[in-house]
Amino acid sequence: MTSIEAAVAAAQAYEDHLVGSVFGPWAKRVVDIGAPQSGEVVLDVACGTGIGARLAAPLMGSGQIISLDGDAGMIEVAKKSADKAGLPEGVALEWHATPAEEKIVDDATVDLCICMQGPQFVSDPPLALANIRRALKRNGRLAASMWNELPNNKGHYAIAQALQSRGVPPAMKPFSKGKLEDARQLIVDADLEIEHFETAEYIASFPTIRAFVDGVAAGAPATRHAIAQLSDADKDGFLRDVEEILSPYKTDGGVRLPTSAHLILAIRRDYLA
């Protein structure tokens, strides 16, 4: 398997196992907060498999969505998923396998930027936010989300605890902007005015705890790498530990896991000098 084939397979696993159950509902909240309008230019930064474009385009009817992600596999899956979604023909879609730290649009040309669970993943968050600000028109909007601190995301916290008990460092980058003050400060430092900030919760449902663990392992590369460090015997014990930690969240229909994230709407009030 070539490197791009491996990247596409990983991105498809992310789309299949995590977007619908975990990321999709949060993405809808971000798009609702951003409120894309007909004729607008929308920039989707760290777009993943393109759920932002798939949610925004039907609300717009016409306009342009420019989506970028540093992972070429994500972009390939995003294109295919958008084609299958039957989005309005009046919305022009662009896809770029480009990291958020690189400038791809002219200054002051974007009405709305959406960045869903992106700021904590990029290699240089302040530079990415500076690029977003430059791209926004005056009074342009940024709608973003960042995971709350790890203990507030019960499923991932259980995985982290079970890994740590076996001497394996868990994936922490997804929660690196989890502290409320860190999330706020990242936006303020970018010279964007926060219009709305809330920390919200969503319950993610899975048929079993094993299905949750398998989904995260399939769709989240950092967690997959961490779990791969366990021996076969350790993997059995790891799963038993996760099952025990998450037992309070079991229901007759499966397992309901609280997830928590910060939701932000910020405005560019003035042009850069």
Sequence and secondary structure as in RCSB ss.txt:
>XXXX:A:sequence
MTSIEAAVAAAQAYEDHLVGSVFGPWAKRVVDIGAPQSGEVVLDVACGTGIGARLAAPLMGSGQIISLDGDAGMI
EVAKKSADKAGLPEGVALEWHATPAEEKIVDDATVDLCICMQGPQFVSDPPLALANIRRALKRNGRLAASMWNEL
PNNKGHYAIAQALQSRGVPPAMKPFSKGKLEDARQLIVDADLEIEHFETAEYIASFPTIRAFVDGVAAGAPATRH
AIAQLSDADKDGFLRDVEEILSPYKTDGGVRLPTSAHLILAIRRDYLA
>XXXX:A:secstr
  HHHHHHHHHHHHIIIIIIIIIHHHHHHHHHHH   TT EEEEET TTTHHHHHHHHHHSSEEEEEE S HHHH
HHHHHHHHHHT  TTEEEEEE   TTS  S TT EEEEEEES TTTSS HHHHHHHHHHHEEEEEEEEEEEE  G
GGSHHHHHHHHHHHTTT     GGGTT SHHHHHHHHHHTT EEEEEEEEEEEEEES HHHHHHHHHHH HHHHH
HHHTS HHHHHHHHHHHHHHTGGGEETTEEEEEEEEEEEEEE  S   
